[in-house]
Protein backbone atom coordinates (compact mmCIF):
# COMPACT_ATOMS: atom_id res chain seq x y z
CA UNK A 1 0.00 0.00 0.00
CA UNK A 2 2.87 2.37 0.72
CA UNK A 3 4.05 2.35 -2.90
CA UNK A 4 0.47 2.83 -4.05
CA UNK A 5 0.19 5.94 -1.87
CA UNK A 6 3.48 7.20 -3.32
CA UNK A 7 2.14 6.86 -6.87
CA UNK A 8 -1.08 8.68 -5.92
CA UNK A 9 1.01 11.41 -4.32
CA UNK A 10 3.10 11.82 -7.46
CA UNK A 11 -0.06 12.30 -9.51
CA UNK A 12 -1.35 15.14 -7.35
CA UNK A 13 2.16 16.46 -6.78
CA UNK A 14 2.68 16.76 -10.53
CA UNK A 15 -0.28 19.13 -10.77
CA UNK A 16 0.83 21.06 -7.69
CA UNK A 17 4.31 21.47 -9.17
CA UNK A 18 2.94 22.80 -12.47
CA UNK A 19 0.62 25.31 -10.77
CA UNK A 20 3.25 26.46 -8.26
CA UNK A 21 6.02 26.84 -10.85
CA UNK A 22 3.67 28.92 -12.97
CA UNK A 23 2.90 31.17 -10.02
CA UNK A 24 6.59 31.44 -9.12
CA UNK A 25 7.38 32.59 -12.64
CA UNK A 26 4.77 35.34 -12.46
CA UNK A 27 5.53 36.49 -8.93
CA UNK A 28 9.30 36.20 -9.26
CA UNK A 29 9.35 38.12 -12.52
CA UNK A 30 6.60 40.72 -12.11
CA UNK A 31 6.29 40.87 -8.29
CA UNK A 32 2.51 40.44 -8.65
CA UNK A 33 0.48 38.29 -6.29
CA UNK A 34 -2.00 36.82 -8.77
CA UNK A 35 -5.13 35.53 -7.03
CA UNK A 36 -6.63 34.66 -10.43
CA UNK A 37 -3.95 32.04 -11.08
CA UNK A 38 -6.30 29.25 -9.96
CA UNK A 39 -8.84 30.31 -12.58
CA UNK A 40 -6.31 29.55 -15.32
CA UNK A 41 -6.17 26.02 -13.88
CA UNK A 42 -9.98 25.93 -14.07
CA UNK A 43 -10.08 27.34 -17.61
CA UNK A 44 -7.59 24.73 -18.78
CA UNK A 45 -9.97 22.02 -17.64
CA UNK A 46 -13.07 23.61 -19.18
CA UNK A 47 -11.41 24.48 -22.49
CA UNK A 48 -10.17 20.89 -22.82
CA UNK A 49 -13.62 19.58 -21.85
CA UNK A 50 -15.25 21.73 -24.54
CA UNK A 51 -12.98 20.55 -27.35
CA UNK A 52 -13.21 16.91 -26.32
CA UNK A 53 -16.99 16.91 -25.84
CA UNK A 54 -18.52 19.31 -28.34
CA UNK A 55 -16.25 20.72 -31.04
CA UNK A 56 -15.82 17.98 -33.62
CA UNK A 57 -15.33 15.53 -30.73
CA UNK A 58 -11.58 15.84 -30.99
CA UNK A 59 -9.29 13.27 -29.43
CA UNK A 60 -7.97 14.14 -25.99
CA UNK A 61 -4.40 15.09 -26.92
CA UNK A 62 -5.47 17.35 -29.79
CA UNK A 63 -8.14 18.94 -27.59
CA UNK A 64 -5.59 19.54 -24.85
CA UNK A 65 -3.13 21.11 -27.31
CA UNK A 66 -5.73 23.47 -28.79
CA UNK A 67 -6.94 24.42 -25.32
CA UNK A 68 -3.39 25.26 -24.21
CA UNK A 69 -2.79 27.44 -27.28
CA UNK A 70 -5.98 29.38 -26.52
CA UNK A 71 -4.95 29.76 -22.88
CA UNK A 72 -1.55 31.16 -23.90
CA UNK A 73 -3.22 33.66 -26.25
CA UNK A 74 -5.76 34.61 -23.58
CA UNK A 75 -2.99 35.03 -20.99
CA UNK A 76 -0.89 37.20 -23.32
CA UNK A 77 -3.90 39.43 -24.02
CA UNK A 78 -4.69 39.64 -20.30
CA UNK A 79 -1.10 40.55 -19.45
CA UNK A 80 -0.93 43.28 -22.06
CA UNK A 81 -4.28 44.85 -21.21
CA UNK A 82 -4.41 44.46 -17.41
CA UNK A 83 -1.60 42.65 -15.59
CA UNK A 84 1.19 44.83 -17.05
CA UNK A 85 -0.55 47.87 -15.55
CA UNK A 86 -0.14 46.35 -12.09
CA UNK A 87 3.66 46.06 -12.20
CA UNK A 88 5.07 48.27 -9.46
CA UNK A 89 1.70 48.85 -7.80
CA UNK A 90 1.21 48.24 -4.07
CA UNK A 91 0.13 44.80 -2.91
CA UNK A 92 -3.37 45.97 -1.90
CA UNK A 93 -4.09 47.19 -5.43
CA UNK A 94 -2.85 44.02 -7.12
CA UNK A 95 -4.67 41.84 -4.60
CA UNK A 96 -8.04 43.54 -5.07
CA UNK A 97 -7.79 43.60 -8.86
CA UNK A 98 -6.70 39.98 -9.25
CA UNK A 99 -9.36 38.81 -6.79
CA UNK A 100 -11.94 40.72 -8.80
CA UNK A 101 -10.62 39.16 -12.00
CA UNK A 102 -10.86 35.74 -10.36
CA UNK A 103 -14.52 36.29 -9.45
CA UNK A 104 -15.22 37.60 -12.95
CA UNK A 105 -13.76 34.47 -14.60
CA UNK A 106 -15.68 32.17 -12.25
CA UNK A 107 -18.94 33.86 -13.15
CA UNK A 108 -18.19 33.82 -16.88
CA UNK A 109 -17.50 30.08 -16.76
CA UNK A 110 -20.64 29.48 -14.71
CA UNK A 111 -22.71 31.47 -17.22
CA UNK A 112 -21.27 29.60 -20.22
CA UNK A 113 -20.92 26.05 -18.89
CA UNK A 114 -23.28 26.10 -15.91
CA UNK A 115 -22.60 25.41 -12.23
CA UNK A 116 -23.03 21.63 -12.35
CA UNK A 117 -19.88 19.52 -11.85
CA UNK A 118 -18.71 17.71 -14.98
CA UNK A 119 -16.41 14.89 -15.94
CA UNK A 120 -13.84 15.37 -18.68
CA UNK A 121 -14.22 12.45 -21.12
CA UNK A 122 -11.11 10.65 -22.29
CA UNK A 123 -10.48 7.62 -24.52
CA UNK A 124 -8.25 5.70 -22.12
CA UNK A 125 -9.13 2.38 -20.53
CA UNK A 126 -10.61 2.52 -17.03
CA UNK A 127 -8.96 -0.70 -15.88
CA UNK A 128 -5.68 0.02 -14.09
CA UNK A 129 -2.34 -1.18 -15.35
CA UNK A 130 -0.21 -3.33 -13.05
CA UNK A 131 3.45 -2.34 -12.97
CA UNK A 132 5.66 -4.22 -10.50
CA UNK A 133 2.68 -4.87 -8.26
CA UNK A 134 1.51 -1.24 -8.35
CA UNK A 135 -1.81 -0.39 -9.95
CA UNK A 136 -2.18 2.84 -11.92
CA UNK A 137 -4.64 3.96 -14.56
CA UNK A 138 -3.48 5.36 -17.90
CA UNK A 139 -4.71 8.92 -17.14
CA UNK A 140 -2.76 8.99 -13.85
CA UNK A 141 0.36 7.69 -15.56
CA UNK A 142 0.00 10.33 -18.29
CA UNK A 143 -0.33 13.10 -15.68
CA UNK A 144 2.99 12.10 -14.11
CA UNK A 145 4.85 11.65 -17.40
CA UNK A 146 3.54 14.77 -19.17
CA UNK A 147 4.16 16.96 -16.13
CA UNK A 148 7.75 15.77 -15.73
CA UNK A 149 8.46 16.21 -19.46
CA UNK A 150 7.02 19.75 -19.49
CA UNK A 151 8.98 20.76 -16.38
CA UNK A 152 12.22 19.42 -17.88
CA UNK A 153 11.58 21.21 -21.19
CA UNK A 154 10.84 24.47 -19.37
CA UNK A 155 14.04 24.10 -17.34
CA UNK A 156 16.05 23.56 -20.53
CA UNK A 157 14.39 26.62 -22.11
CA UNK A 158 15.34 28.81 -19.16
CA UNK A 159 18.87 27.44 -18.66
CA UNK A 160 20.09 26.60 -22.15
CA UNK A 161 18.67 29.16 -24.59
CA UNK A 162 19.30 32.81 -25.38
CA UNK A 163 15.69 33.58 -24.51
CA UNK A 164 16.24 31.84 -21.20
CA UNK A 165 19.23 34.08 -20.46
CA UNK A 166 17.08 37.14 -21.06
CA UNK A 167 14.44 35.60 -18.83
CA UNK A 168 16.94 35.00 -16.00
CA UNK A 169 18.46 38.46 -16.36
CA UNK A 170 15.06 40.12 -16.04
CA UNK A 171 14.22 37.86 -13.09
CA UNK A 172 17.40 38.92 -11.26
CA UNK A 173 17.43 42.64 -12.01
CA UNK A 174 14.89 44.41 -14.21
CA UNK A 175 16.84 47.67 -14.52
CA UNK A 176 20.07 45.92 -15.52
CA UNK A 177 18.13 43.90 -18.09
CA UNK A 178 16.75 47.13 -19.59
CA UNK A 179 20.24 48.60 -19.81
CA UNK A 180 21.41 45.44 -21.58
CA UNK A 181 18.77 45.97 -24.26
CA UNK A 182 16.41 43.21 -23.22
CA UNK A 183 12.76 43.74 -24.14
CA UNK A 184 11.42 43.51 -20.60
CA UNK A 185 7.79 43.98 -21.68
CA UNK A 186 8.05 40.93 -23.92
CA UNK A 187 9.69 38.93 -21.13
CA UNK A 188 6.84 39.88 -18.79
CA UNK A 189 4.28 38.74 -21.35
CA UNK A 190 6.19 35.51 -21.89
CA UNK A 191 6.45 34.90 -18.15
CA UNK A 192 2.75 35.43 -17.55
CA UNK A 193 1.78 33.33 -20.57
CA UNK A 194 4.03 30.42 -19.60
CA UNK A 195 2.92 30.57 -15.98
CA UNK A 196 -0.73 30.54 -17.07
CA UNK A 197 -0.05 27.68 -19.47
CA UNK A 198 1.42 25.55 -16.67
CA UNK A 199 -1.63 26.12 -14.45
CA UNK A 200 -4.02 25.41 -17.33
CA UNK A 201 -2.11 22.25 -18.26
CA UNK A 202 -2.57 20.98 -14.70
CA UNK A 203 -6.31 21.57 -15.06
CA UNK A 204 -6.51 19.85 -18.42
CA UNK A 205 -4.64 16.83 -17.05
CA UNK A 206 -6.34 16.49 -13.66
CA UNK A 207 -9.72 16.89 -15.35
CA UNK A 208 -9.34 13.29 -16.49
CA UNK A 209 -9.52 11.97 -12.92
CA UNK A 210 -11.35 14.66 -10.92
CA UNK A 211 -14.65 16.49 -11.31
CA UNK A 212 -14.37 19.96 -12.87
CA UNK A 213 -16.52 22.90 -11.79
CA UNK A 214 -16.30 26.73 -11.87
CA UNK A 215 -14.87 27.18 -8.35
CA UNK A 216 -12.19 24.49 -8.61
CA UNK A 217 -9.46 27.12 -8.89
CA UNK A 218 -9.95 28.43 -5.34
CA UNK A 219 -8.33 25.46 -3.60
CA UNK A 220 -5.70 25.19 -6.33
CA UNK A 221 -4.51 28.77 -5.88
CA UNK A 222 -4.44 28.26 -2.11
CA UNK A 223 -2.14 25.28 -2.56
CA UNK A 224 -0.03 27.25 -5.05
CA UNK A 225 0.48 30.12 -2.59
CA UNK A 226 1.37 27.63 0.14
CA UNK A 227 3.96 25.90 -2.04
CA UNK A 228 5.52 29.16 -3.22
CA UNK A 229 5.81 30.53 0.32
CA UNK A 230 7.16 27.25 1.74
CA UNK A 231 9.69 26.91 -1.09
CA UNK A 232 10.71 30.56 -1.18
CA UNK A 233 9.00 33.19 -3.28
CA UNK A 234 11.63 33.20 -6.05
CA UNK A 235 12.71 29.55 -5.99
CA UNK A 236 11.78 27.81 -9.24
CA UNK A 237 13.35 24.45 -8.37
CA UNK A 238 12.09 24.75 -4.80
CA UNK A 239 8.51 25.08 -6.04
CA UNK A 240 8.90 21.84 -7.99
CA UNK A 241 10.29 19.96 -5.02
CA UNK A 242 7.74 21.29 -2.53
CA UNK A 243 4.91 20.66 -5.01
CA UNK A 244 5.78 16.99 -5.31
CA UNK A 245 6.52 16.80 -1.58
CA UNK A 246 3.11 18.20 -0.70
CA UNK A 247 1.40 15.71 -3.00
CA UNK A 248 3.22 12.86 -1.27
CA UNK A 249 2.43 14.18 2.22
CA UNK A 250 -1.25 14.54 1.38
CA UNK A 251 -1.44 11.05 -0.10
CA UNK A 252 0.38 9.40 2.81
CA UNK A 253 -1.56 11.46 5.35
CA UNK A 254 -4.88 10.54 3.77
CA UNK A 255 -3.88 6.88 3.67
CA UNK A 256 -2.45 6.53 7.17
CA UNK A 257 -4.23 9.27 9.14
CA UNK A 258 -7.49 10.44 7.55
CA UNK A 259 -8.59 11.68 4.15
CA UNK A 260 -10.77 14.29 5.91
CA UNK A 261 -7.66 16.27 6.83
CA UNK A 262 -5.90 15.92 3.47
CA UNK A 263 -6.27 19.57 2.45
CA UNK A 264 -5.28 20.79 5.92
CA UNK A 265 -1.77 19.31 5.73
CA UNK A 266 -0.57 22.04 3.36
CA UNK A 267 -1.57 24.84 5.68
CA UNK A 268 -0.10 23.13 8.74
CA UNK A 269 3.20 22.88 6.87
CA UNK A 270 2.87 26.56 5.89
CA UNK A 271 2.44 27.65 9.52
CA UNK A 272 5.42 25.59 10.67
CA UNK A 273 7.70 26.92 7.91
CA UNK A 274 6.66 30.53 8.52
CA UNK A 275 7.46 30.13 12.21
CA UNK A 276 10.83 28.44 11.71
CA UNK A 277 12.06 29.77 8.35
CA UNK A 278 9.94 32.71 7.16
CA UNK A 279 12.03 33.20 3.99
CA UNK A 280 11.06 29.71 2.81
CA UNK A 281 12.97 26.45 2.67
CA UNK A 282 14.95 27.47 -0.42
CA UNK A 283 14.77 31.25 -0.09
CA UNK A 284 17.25 33.75 1.22
CA UNK A 285 16.20 36.23 3.84
CA UNK A 286 16.77 39.75 2.59
CA UNK A 287 18.09 42.28 5.04
CA UNK A 288 15.81 45.20 5.77
CA UNK A 289 17.39 48.62 5.38
Number of C-alpha atoms within 10 A of each C-alpha: 11 12 12 16 21 17 21 21 20 25 26 23 28 28 30 29 34 30 34 32 30 27 34 32 25 26 20 20 24 22 20 23 20 21 24 23 30 27 28 28 31 28 28 28 31 25 21 29 26 19 20 23 17 9 10 10 12 16 14 21 14 13 21 24 15 14 25 24 12 15 25 22 13 15 23 21 14 15 20 15 10 13 21 16 11 19 14 11 11 11 13 9 12 21 17 13 18 20 17 14 18 22 16 14 19 22 16 13 18 15 11 8 15 13 15 10 13 16 15 21 16 17 12 11 10 11 10 14 14 10 8 6 10 14 15 18 15 16 21 19 16 15 23 19 13 15 22 16 11 14 18 12 12 15 15 12 15 16 14 11 12 11 14 17 15 19 26 17 19 24 22 14 11 17 12 12 18 14 9 12 9 19 14 19 14 13 20 24 22 19 26 27 23 22 26 32 27 29 34 33 31 26 30 30 27 24 25 24 15 13 14 24 22 24 20 19 24 20 11 23 24 16 23 29 21 23 33 31 26 29 27 25 24 25 22 21 17 24 31 26 19 24 29 21 20 26 27 21 20 26 26 22 18 17 15 12 12 12 14 9 12 17 16 12 15 20 15 11 16 21 14 12 17 14 10 10 16 17 18 22 20 21 18 14 11 7 5 4 3
